[in-house]
Amino acid sequence: NAGVTQTPKFQVLKTGQSMTLQCAQDMNHNSMYWYRQDPGMGLRLIYYSASEGTTDKGEVPNGYNVSRLNKREFSLRLESAAPSQTSVYFCASRVPIKADREDGYTFGSGTRLTVV
Amino acid sequence: GEDVEQSLFLSVREGDSSVINCTYTDSSSTYLYWYKQEPGAGLQLLTYIFSNMDMKQDQRLTVLLNKKDKHLSLRIADTQTGDSAIYFCAERLGSQGGKLIFGQGTELSVKP
């Protein structure tokens, strides 16, 4: 049981290049999320997917697109990378809420992206 | 909009208690969380508290919730050097699909 797996772990891009960050979970969770982490700013939600086939914008969606390919996979795409997108990106998934039980989110180990 | 605030740094001596504070704004929050992030790693759920509770204790961790003031704290008893990490407070919104909103994180430094 691997939990949430993100690839790649590190990436350097040139301004204007595109790339896709991959995320997969094997816990049969419905909801999946993409966050970015920047120093002194905590984690900010980019996009989320409440269930297979649906996606919604978070706080900072500009410059990103997402695809919920199936229940397991939720990818984040940068079409034209900019230096402002240099960050650590985390994918997370969450179990459905059940009464009197809360397992929180399970996070991947992150992708460290540098745009030069 | 929704906001979660934390102080950025805390330094304590090994063996002392640490108290990390957090304030939030969404009065309809259902759950509040504390996550721990060690260097180069993802976030690990430490503990959580349901919004109708005042206190939750889990071994060395005590969570206090003052819902009137929208104030959450995490107390770590007998702090160890292995507790050095960044601690994030987060609230689950009562709307918008239950998204989590995170604070900026408090970097805890434990000195021997």
Interface residues (C-beta under 8 A of the other chain):
Chain A: V4 S31 Y33 Y35 G40 M41 G42 L43 R44 L45 Y48 A50 D56 G58 F90 A92 R94 I97 E102 D103 G104 Y105 T106 F107 G108 S109 G110
Chain B: V4 Q6 L8 Y31 Y33 Y35 A41 G42 L43 Q44 L45 Y48 F50 F88 G97 G98 K99 L100 I101 F102 G103 Q104 G105
